[in-house]
């Protein structure tokens, strides 16, 4: 099923460059001719308002503040950009999301793990205690607002990480915050229909926050690489993947394939409802973010 803004149908075919990268899609919005300047102006105004959600820590000097942001494995991030693999291609995309409340999400785009972290500033050592009780230690070899080098104390492996020096003012608005990703933890037993619906709701809420976060950060592209999803995103349209093409990562967020199919049907039924699209919105990411919020409200109210 496809949810498409009829006013944007023609623009949809011309105004977006879609590039397949690894297991997901990276999209870049494009405009032509006379509309480019208007689109840029409008986007800048909206970006300024959206960026009010963020704190710029690029001038910070203390390690605790610098550490408390989303860090991507630099090599993995570069490989993701360069990769031309098909949608079934799997690749590592590792990293850490350290938060100021001392919670941490490791590998938010890969094999996700939750835990808590502490910093021994004198020895520049990070200790992570995971939810399963295991732990790990990393030595900070170097750190700035946008680059960091960690050494794993267990195997002495040295890894470079990159960040953008921006953090959400409200920690729960960060899409990679732990409570926004509980839907990705495979349940130990079969769930009721209401629990499956809640998991689907949390998935929609995650993507609402993810799109909002990308608008606020004002990047040129938005990457869905590594994230479990049943959605495909377009300028003026959102689709739910058919059962036969559901990615294994998304299916594994549920007890089994049958329960994943139930969630897919719920979302497919909801996405066919009528939603309000802002046809004047030049930023397709914000356009989709506004509609995914409506989808969330509709699904939440559904019996």
Secondary structure, DSSP 8 states (H G I E B T S, - for coil): -EEE-GGGHHHHHHSEEEEEETTEEEEEE---TTHHHHHHHHHHHHHHHHGGGEEE-TT--SHHHHHSSEEEEHHHHHHHHH----TT------EEEE-TTSEEEE-TTSS-EEEEEEEETTTTEEEEEETTS-EEEEEEEEE-SSEEEEEETTT--EEEEE--SEEESSGGGSTTSGGGSGGGS--SS---HHHHHHHHHHHHHHHHHHHHHHHHHT-S-EE-TT---SEEEETTEEEE--GGG--HHHHTTSSSHHHHHHHHHHHHHHHTS-----TT---HHHHHHHHHHHHHHHHHH--
